């Protein structure tokens, strides 16, 4: 996976924390030869509107005033390209075609980290590089960038350990996402009891989750949606394990993030997902997302016969391995 394909949750700065006084910045860059415009986005301010940057003959200039250390992204949506820079008083030169960035030490370190991630051969290589960056840069925003990329792959305990160190980099605005993620993970942390909710089945009949969970059997609460490609790719794995272990007492309850009944019902019917299905058809505003802190799908929670959460996000081989440990072959 290259950095261009990596889902960028946040960006990097390397300066005194937190963000300080406003400074003027100047960026000159090279874009795709056919690009006409770019979007300039302040990654630390979700409420800020993207600015339009004109590209002429493959070149552009960006100037403005931002707090020192602000992280900006330039995006070319037509050609699926993006580049990042750190706001400081040193002029920046960047090439969107190569990810090369020249300027202050902070910007050059940003560029070096991006290249290191681009060169990673596996997800494990990327994880190790990001983890090392957090350990090596506790007093600057390299760690903030690394955590923003790593946080969705961390368990509750792993993320809690990092955030409770209270390192200086955690003052960076981008780390608010990690803090929110920790709160979300806490809602479904292993060792806690499941949380009840109420939704309707495909016939419109209302049910409580407690009708199925904590009733003497292991239950996988599966968060999914018919519109979610990764969810549908995972469904054959869920179905295979359901078919194998349901006779031994294993149950699945699907909580859908769909927003329309027919696509939801069609997916259940065509994929022969023969377990319990509930939804309030409220998309990301579903009560399931609020109750369990779900910020991305597919996701899952495995509850023991008493209703205690024993594992989360069991996908691929992990689900089968966990159920094998419980039920045997």
Secondary structure, DSSP 8 states (H G I E B T S, - for coil): --TTTS--------SSSS--SEEEEEEEEE--TT--EEEEEETT-TTS--EEEE-BTTEEEEEEEEETT-EEEEEETTTTEEEEEE-SSS-EEEETTTTEEESSHHHHHHHHHHHHHHH--SHHHHHHHHHHHHHH-TTSHHHHHHHHHHGGGS-HHHHHHHHHT--GGGGSTTHHHHHHHHHHHHTT-TTSB----EEE-TTS-EEEGGGTTTSSS-EEEEEE-TT-HHHHHHHHHHHHHHHHHGGGT-EEEEEE--SSHHHHHHHHHHTT--SEEEB---GGG-HHHHHHT--SSSEEEEE-TTSBEEEE---THHHHHHHHHHH--
